[in-house]
Amino acid sequence: MLRMSRVNVDRLGAIAGTACAIHCALSGVALGLLSTVGMGFLASETSEVVFLTVTLSLGSFAVVQGFRKHRSFWPTVLFVVGLFFIVLRHQAGGGHDHGGHSHANPLSWMLSVAGASSMVVFHILNKRLSHKCSCTNPACTVD
C-alpha cells in the first residue's frame, strides 16, 4: 500500500496548482473557446471544487510534512497567501457564474491566478527546502 509520506506531495501539489492556475486563466480568458472545443466542463463549478479540494488537501499535508522536515515558516506563509487570494477571489467574484470565474471581472481573474500561482511557488519552495535537509544538516529534522 502506498503511504502519503512516500509520495512526493510537493510534486503532486505543484502539478495540481499549475493545473488550477491554467484552469483559472483559461476560464477567465477563453471561456467561449472552451465550450466550442468540447472542454466546457473545465469552466464548471464542479471542476473548480475538484481543483480547490485537491490543491488544498495536498497543500495542507505538504505544509505539515515539510515543516516537520525543514522547520521553515516561509512555505507556510506562501500557502496562507495563496489561500488568502483564493478566499478574496471568491468574496470579490460575487457568485459562481461559469465555475466561479467571471470573465468580465479582471480582478477576480487576477486573484484566481495569484492564488494558484502562490500554491505552486509554495510547493516548489517546500520541496527545495526539504531536499536540502539531510541527516548531516543539524538545522533540519528528518523523520
N, C-alpha and C positions, 0 to 999 in steps of 0.2 A: 504494500500500500504506500502511496506517495504522501510524504509528510510535507506540510506547508513550509517548514523550516528549511527543507532541502530544495524547494522550488525557488528560483530566483524571482522573488516577489517584485523587486525593483524593476527588473527587465519587463515582466508582465505588466506592471503598473505604468511604466513608461510607454509601452505599446498601447495600453488601454487609454492613457492620457492623450497620446498622439491621435489615436482614432477619435477620441472625444473632441479634440481641437479641430480635426478635419471635419468631423460631423457638424460642429458649431459653425465653422467657416462656410461649408457648403450649404447648410440650411439657411444661413443668413444671406448669402450672396446668390446662390444658384437654385433657389427653391423651385422655380418653374422648370428648370432644366432637369432636376432630379426626377420629377414625375414623368417627364417625357421619355427618359431613358430607362424607365422601369425601376427606379430607385427611390420612389416617393416614400417608401417605408422609413428611410433614414430621417425624414422630417417629422415622423410621428412622435407623439408623446410617449408611446411605449419604448421606442428606441432611445429616447432621452433618459428615461428612467433606468433602462438597462445600462447605458453608458455611465450614468452617475453612480448606480449601485456597484458596478464592477470597479470603477475608479476609486470610489470612496472606501470600499471594502479592502481592496489591495493596498491602498494608501494607509489606512488605519493599521493594518497588520504590519506594513513596512516601517511605519513610524516606531512602533514598539520594538520590532525586531532590530531595526537599525540603531535605535538609541541604546539598547542593551549592549550592542557591539561597540559602537564608536563614541557614545556619550556626548554627542554634539547636538545642540538645540537648533542649529541652522536649518537642517532639513525639515524639522517640525515647524519652524517659522514659515518656511515656504509652503508647506502643506496647509497651514492655517490661512495664509494669504490666499492660496488657491480657493479654499473653502469660502473665504470672505467674498471673493469676486463672484463665485457661483451663487451664493446666497443673495448678494447685492443685485446680481443679474436677474434673479427671479423676483426680487422686490421691485426692480425698475422696469421689468419686462411687462408687467401687467397682463397676465393671462397666458394661456398655452396655445396661442394660435400657431399652427404649423410646428407642433412639437416643442413649443416654448421659445421658439426663435422667431422674433418679429423682424422680418427682413426690412421693414420700414423704420426700424429703430436702430441706428448705428451704435448708440451707447450700449444697448442690450447685446448686440453682436460683439462689440469690443470687450465687454465684461465676460462673456462666454469664452472667448478665445484667450483672454488673460487668465481666467481661472484654470482652464485646461492646460495652458502653457506652464503655469506655475506648478501644476501637478507633475508635468513631465520633468521640469527642472528639479523639483523635489526628488523624484526617483533617481535621476542621474547623479545628483549630489549625494544622496543617501548611499547609492551603490559605490560610488568612488570612495567615500569615507569608510564604508565597511570593508572595501577591498584593501585600503591602506592598513587596516588593523590586522595585526598578526600576533602570534604568541611572543614575538621578540619586541613588540611595542608596548611598554608598560603603561602608556596612556590609554590603551584600549583594553576592553574586556571581551574576551572571546568565550562564548558559552560552549 
